[in-house]
Amino acid sequence: MGWKSFIPPDYNIVLEAHYSILQQLEIMDPFIELHMNSIRDDNPGSTDNWVHKEHKRQFTAWLKELDMTEEESETIKVLASGPSSQVTSWQSYDISGFSFSTSDRDTKSMAQNSGVRCEAIDDATGEITTYFGFIDDIWEVEYGPRLQIPVFRFRWVQDKHVAMDNYGQRILDLSKVGYKEDPWILANHAAQVFYVEQILSQNEKKSTQKPKHVVIPGKQQIIGVDGVVDLEDFNQFSKMSLFTNFEKNIKIVEESIPQTSLP
């Protein structure tokens, strides 16, 4: 819905999306490992952080020049050759049982469909971290007539500004945007969420702090998705509940209420 094909004025933006695509496709994992090992071998004693920066700077050019064997799939060869300068942008996009929209389209609608979450491995800790944000752009990056890959460009909320309230709900500050150097993800790696303004107490309303937002998980729909009859088999995202440790947290809240305040 609401699509157009165009050539971005700066091809480097397309290359940024291309790099993210390569990093997130499982079929590229052997090539990523090969390139990073090559950097380490050529630069003994280098830190992991430096190796990752060099990998990001060199990888797409290195892959393009790599001699591919006949055994490599046609898809890998097409990806290695790089994307077209032309992309297709969308205002709304259906994928993985969700209906997504850009944040710009949401401002013109009564609905909210631009909220997303994505799980990724934190380079610093090696642990899986859930990130939250908004979709700014929806693109299909073109690799010729037979291969188009949909990606989302996000505004991510900084992880340190995502917290749990007393009830175990995820609360975040949507104004605290970060990770601007890595905004692209594969569209099928995103799960939908909604952001609802937090209800403040009378004391909190008197303070100068702005209301934060509660994260509400979206629901996948399998109706109309070809070949899908069981949501559990189709769902590739980890379950996210509205409350975390609800029974424990609600008990703590109840115990914190003064007896004089109880009816």
C-alpha positions as CSV (number, residue, x, y, z in Angstrom):
1,M,0.0,0.0,0.0
2,G,1.4,3.4,-1.0
3,W,4.6,2.4,-2.8
4,K,6.9,4.1,-5.2
5,S,10.2,3.3,-6.9
6,F,13.0,5.8,-6.8
7,I,16.7,6.3,-6.8
8,P,18.0,7.8,-3.4
9,P,20.2,10.8,-3.9
10,D,23.0,9.1,-1.9
11,Y,23.8,5.6,-2.9
12,N,25.7,5.1,0.3
13,I,22.3,4.8,2.1
14,V,21.5,1.9,-0.1
15,L,24.9,0.3,0.6
16,E,24.2,0.7,4.4
17,A,21.0,-1.2,4.0
18,H,22.8,-3.8,1.8
19,Y,25.5,-4.3,4.5
20,S,22.8,-4.9,7.1
21,I,21.1,-7.4,4.9
22,L,24.3,-9.4,4.4
23,Q,24.9,-9.4,8.2
24,Q,21.5,-10.7,9.0
25,L,21.0,-13.4,6.4
26,E,22.1,-16.9,7.7
27,I,23.4,-17.9,4.3
28,M,26.1,-15.2,4.6
29,D,27.4,-16.5,8.0
30,P,30.3,-18.5,6.5
31,F,31.5,-15.5,4.5
32,I,31.3,-13.2,7.5
33,E,33.4,-15.6,9.6
34,L,35.9,-16.0,6.8
35,H,36.3,-12.3,6.4
36,M,36.7,-11.6,10.1
37,N,39.2,-14.4,10.5
38,S,41.1,-12.9,7.5
39,I,41.3,-9.5,9.3
40,R,42.5,-11.1,12.5
41,D,45.2,-13.1,10.7
42,D,46.4,-10.0,8.9
43,N,46.4,-7.9,12.1
44,P,47.4,-10.1,15.0
45,G,46.7,-8.6,18.4
46,S,43.9,-6.4,17.2
47,T,40.9,-5.9,19.5
48,D,37.5,-7.3,18.7
49,N,36.1,-3.8,18.4
50,W,38.7,-2.8,15.8
51,V,38.1,-6.0,13.9
52,H,34.3,-5.4,13.8
53,K,34.9,-1.8,12.5
54,E,37.3,-3.0,9.8
55,H,34.8,-5.8,8.8
56,K,32.0,-3.2,8.5
57,R,34.2,-0.9,6.4
58,Q,35.6,-3.6,4.0
59,F,33.1,-6.5,3.9
60,T,30.8,-5.5,0.9
61,A,33.8,-4.7,-1.3
62,W,35.6,-7.8,-0.2
63,L,32.6,-10.0,-0.9
64,K,32.1,-8.5,-4.3
65,E,35.7,-9.3,-5.3
66,L,35.7,-12.8,-3.9
67,D,36.0,-15.6,-6.4
68,M,32.9,-17.6,-6.0
69,T,33.0,-21.4,-6.6
70,E,30.5,-23.0,-8.9
71,E,29.0,-24.7,-5.9
72,E,27.8,-21.4,-4.4
73,S,24.1,-20.7,-4.8
74,E,22.9,-18.2,-7.4
75,T,21.4,-16.1,-4.5
76,I,24.8,-15.7,-2.8
77,K,26.3,-14.6,-6.1
78,V,23.5,-12.1,-6.7
79,L,23.8,-10.7,-3.2
80,A,27.6,-10.4,-3.5
81,S,27.3,-8.4,-6.7
82,G,25.5,-5.7,-4.8
83,P,22.1,-3.9,-4.9
84,S,20.5,-1.8,-7.6
85,S,20.6,2.0,-7.1
86,Q,16.8,1.9,-7.3
87,V,14.7,0.9,-4.4
88,T,10.9,0.6,-3.7
89,S,9.5,2.4,-0.7
90,W,6.3,1.5,1.0
91,Q,4.1,3.3,3.5
92,S,2.5,0.0,4.7
93,Y,3.8,-3.5,4.5
94,D,2.4,-6.9,5.5
95,I,4.9,-9.6,6.6
96,S,5.2,-12.4,9.2
97,G,1.5,-12.0,10.0
98,F,1.8,-8.3,11.0
99,S,0.7,-5.2,9.2
100,F,3.4,-2.5,9.6
101,S,3.3,1.2,8.7
102,T,5.9,4.0,8.8
103,S,5.7,6.5,11.6
104,D,4.9,9.2,9.1
105,R,1.8,7.3,8.0
106,D,0.8,6.7,11.6
107,T,0.6,10.5,12.2
108,K,-2.1,10.7,9.5
109,S,-4.1,7.7,10.9
110,M,-6.0,6.8,14.0
111,A,-4.1,3.5,14.0
112,Q,-0.6,2.8,15.3
113,N,1.3,0.2,13.3
114,S,4.9,1.5,13.3
115,G,6.0,0.2,16.7
116,V,8.4,-2.8,16.6
117,R,10.7,-4.9,18.7
118,C,13.7,-6.9,17.5
119,E,16.0,-9.3,19.2
120,A,19.8,-9.1,18.6
121,I,23.0,-10.2,20.2
122,D,24.7,-7.5,22.1
123,D,28.3,-7.3,20.9
124,A,29.5,-6.2,24.3
125,T,27.9,-8.9,26.4
126,G,27.2,-11.7,23.8
127,E,23.6,-11.9,25.2
128,I,20.3,-11.6,23.4
129,T,18.8,-8.1,23.9
130,T,15.4,-6.9,22.9
131,Y,15.3,-3.5,21.2
132,F,12.2,-1.3,20.7
133,G,11.6,1.5,18.2
134,F,9.6,3.0,15.4
135,I,9.7,2.4,11.6
136,D,10.8,5.4,9.7
137,D,11.2,3.8,6.3
138,I,10.1,0.6,4.6
139,W,12.2,-0.4,1.6
140,E,12.5,-3.3,-0.8
141,V,16.2,-3.4,-1.8
142,E,16.5,-4.7,-5.4
143,Y,19.0,-7.3,-6.5
144,G,17.7,-7.7,-10.0
145,P,14.3,-8.8,-11.3
146,R,14.2,-12.0,-9.2
147,L,15.3,-10.9,-5.8
148,Q,13.9,-8.0,-3.7
149,I,14.6,-8.0,0.1
150,P,12.3,-5.9,2.4
151,V,14.0,-3.9,5.2
152,F,12.9,-1.5,7.8
153,R,14.8,1.6,8.9
154,F,14.2,2.3,12.6
155,R,14.5,4.9,15.3
156,W,15.7,2.7,18.2
157,V,15.1,3.6,21.9
158,Q,18.3,3.4,23.9
159,D,18.4,0.2,25.9
160,K,19.2,2.0,29.1
161,H,15.9,3.9,28.8
162,V,13.8,0.7,28.9
163,A,12.8,-0.3,32.4
164,M,10.2,-2.3,34.3
165,D,7.6,-0.7,36.6
166,N,6.3,-2.1,39.8
167,Y,3.8,-4.2,38.0
168,G,6.4,-5.8,35.6
169,Q,5.3,-3.7,32.6
170,R,8.0,-2.5,30.2
171,I,8.2,1.3,30.4
172,L,10.3,3.3,27.9
173,D,11.1,6.9,27.0
174,L,10.5,7.3,23.3
175,S,12.4,10.5,23.1
176,K,15.7,8.8,24.0
177,V,16.8,7.6,20.5
178,G,20.1,5.8,19.9
179,Y,22.0,3.3,17.8
180,K,21.7,5.7,14.8
181,E,24.7,4.0,13.1
182,D,22.8,0.7,12.7
183,P,19.1,1.5,11.7
184,W,18.3,-1.3,9.2
185,I,16.9,-4.7,9.9
186,L,15.3,-7.4,7.8
187,A,11.6,-6.9,7.8
188,N,10.9,-10.5,8.8
189,H,13.1,-10.0,11.9
190,A,10.6,-7.5,13.4
191,A,7.7,-8.2,15.7
192,Q,5.0,-5.6,16.2
193,V,4.4,-3.7,19.5
194,F,2.2,-0.8,20.5
195,Y,3.1,2.1,22.8
196,V,0.5,3.4,25.2
197,E,1.1,6.5,27.3
198,Q,1.7,5.6,31.0
199,I,-0.9,6.6,33.5
200,L,0.7,8.9,36.1
201,S,-0.3,9.2,39.8
202,Q,-1.4,12.7,41.1
203,N,2.0,13.2,42.6
204,E,3.8,12.3,39.3
205,K,1.5,14.6,37.4
206,K,2.7,17.5,39.6
207,S,6.3,16.8,38.7
208,T,8.0,18.1,35.5
209,Q,8.6,14.6,34.1
210,K,6.9,13.7,30.9
211,P,4.8,10.5,30.7
212,K,6.6,7.5,29.4
213,H,5.1,4.7,27.4
214,V,4.0,1.1,28.2
215,V,4.9,-1.5,25.6
216,I,2.0,-3.7,24.5
217,P,2.8,-6.8,22.4
218,G,1.1,-7.1,19.0
219,K,-0.7,-10.1,17.8
220,Q,0.2,-12.1,14.6
221,Q,-2.6,-13.0,12.2
222,I,-2.2,-16.1,10.0
223,I,-5.4,-15.5,8.0
224,G,-4.3,-14.9,4.4
225,V,-0.7,-16.0,4.9
226,D,-0.1,-18.7,2.3
227,G,0.7,-22.2,3.5
228,V,0.2,-21.4,7.3
229,V,-2.3,-23.3,9.3
230,D,-0.7,-23.2,12.8
231,L,0.4,-20.0,14.4
232,E,2.8,-21.8,16.8
233,D,4.6,-23.4,13.8
234,F,4.6,-20.1,12.0
235,N,5.7,-17.8,14.8
236,Q,9.5,-17.2,14.8
237,F,9.5,-14.6,17.6
238,S,10.1,-15.2,21.3
239,K,6.9,-14.7,23.4
240,M,6.6,-11.3,25.0
241,S,3.9,-10.9,27.7
242,L,2.5,-7.6,28.8
243,F,3.6,-8.3,32.4
244,T,6.9,-9.8,33.6
245,N,6.7,-11.8,36.9
246,F,3.2,-10.4,37.4
247,E,2.2,-12.4,40.5
248,K,5.5,-11.6,42.3
249,N,5.4,-7.9,41.4
250,I,1.7,-7.4,42.2
251,K,2.3,-9.0,45.6
252,I,5.2,-6.5,46.2
253,V,2.9,-3.6,45.2
254,E,0.1,-4.8,47.5
255,E,2.5,-5.2,50.5
256,S,3.8,-1.6,49.9
257,I,0.3,-0.1,50.3
258,P,-0.2,1.3,53.8
259,Q,-2.9,-0.4,55.7
260,T,-4.6,2.9,56.3
261,S,-5.1,3.3,52.6
262,L,-6.9,0.0,52.2
263,P,-10.7,0.0,52.0
